[in-house]
Amino acid sequence: MKRIIERVKRELGYYRALLTHPSTPRVSRWLLAAAIAYFLSPIDLIPDAIPMLGQLDDLLIVPGLIYAALAFIPPSVKGECRRKYKSL
């Protein structure tokens, strides 16, 4: 469990670094912010009270937004930010 928590902390630091990096395109910043907001928001497209479907939309939308955001970021920026948070 401790390893999972550490991995989540590293990933959140990585995405934070991507958001604040000056070479990150604006569209990627918006998509990453939307993914974080959707994940933290109590309002969903499909309410979590509906079994299976409520959690399924979170499992599809958030990674999809992150994937789309990462597609626009240059590899050099991703590498720089990943190296920064790999050692944590």
C-alpha positions in Angstrom: 0.0 0.0 0.0 2.9 2.4 0.8 4.3 1.8 -2.7 1.0 2.8 -4.3 0.8 6.0 -2.3 4.3 6.9 -3.2 3.6 6.2 -6.9 0.5 8.4 -6.7 2.5 11.2 -5.2 5.1 10.9 -7.9 2.5 11.0 -10.6 0.7 14.0 -9.1 4.1 15.8 -8.9 4.8 15.0 -12.5 1.5 16.4 -13.7 1.9 19.5 -11.5 5.3 20.0 -13.1 3.8 19.6 -16.6 1.1 22.1 -15.7 3.7 24.7 -14.6 6.3 24.1 -17.3 6.6 27.1 -19.6 6.8 25.0 -22.7 3.6 23.1 -22.0 0.9 24.0 -24.6 -2.2 25.8 -23.4 -4.5 23.0 -24.6 -2.6 20.5 -22.5 -2.9 22.7 -19.4 -6.6 22.9 -20.0 -7.0 19.2 -20.5 -5.0 18.3 -17.4 -6.9 20.8 -15.4 -10.2 19.3 -16.7 -9.1 15.8 -15.7 -8.2 16.9 -12.2 -11.4 18.9 -11.8 -13.6 16.0 -13.1 -11.8 13.6 -10.8 -12.3 15.8 -7.7 -15.8 17.0 -8.6 -18.8 15.5 -6.9 -20.7 16.1 -10.1 -20.3 13.3 -12.8 -21.8 12.6 -16.2 -23.1 9.4 -14.8 -23.8 9.5 -11.0 -21.7 7.2 -8.9 -24.9 5.9 -7.3 -25.5 3.8 -10.4 -23.6 0.6 -9.9 -20.6 -0.1 -12.2 -21.5 2.7 -14.7 -20.9 5.5 -12.2 -17.3 4.3 -11.6 -16.8 3.4 -15.3 -17.2 6.9 -16.5 -14.4 8.1 -14.1 -12.2 5.2 -15.3 -12.6 6.3 -18.9 -12.9 10.1 -18.9 -10.0 11.0 -16.6 -7.4 8.8 -18.3 -8.7 9.9 -21.7 -8.2 13.6 -20.8 -4.7 12.9 -19.5 -3.8 10.9 -22.6 -5.1 13.7 -24.8 -3.1 16.3 -22.8 0.1 14.3 -23.0 -0.3 13.9 -26.8 0.2 17.7 -27.2 3.2 18.0 -24.9 6.7 17.8 -26.6 8.7 14.7 -25.6 11.5 16.8 -24.2 9.2 18.5 -21.7 7.7 15.2 -20.6 11.2 13.8 -20.2 12.4 16.7 -18.2 9.4 16.6 -15.8 9.6 12.8 -15.5 13.3 12.9 -14.5 12.5 15.6 -12.0 9.9 13.4 -10.2 11.4 9.9 -10.9 13.7 10.0 -7.9 11.0 10.9 -5.3 
